[in-house]
Amino acid sequence: MATITKRELAEAISQKLKSPQIVTKQTIQLFLELCTEELVKGNRLEFRDFGILTTVERGAKIGRNPKTGATVEVPPKRVVRFKSGRLLKEKIQNMSS
């Protein structure tokens, strides 16, 4: 399993589109910034057949410090949740190992 960076993704997209890599990289960066802005506003992002990004509130809880075993209060926080879409699920399920 490999990790793909934003730069590598921009290279691949620019090759397929035969467009300048700098324009592709700027487009990806703008897309990510706009997605972040919408999530901060509390909006849901839906990409058909790929997935849905939403923010959810996690309640406060009592946790444990793994080193000392002492209990600690973990405050509530907002996190991003991703739910994969139908087509993505199917493609992942049908991957050849």
Helices and strands as residue ranges (DSSP letters): H 6-17, H 21-40, E 45-47, E 51-58, E 61-64, E 71-74, E 77-84, H 86-93
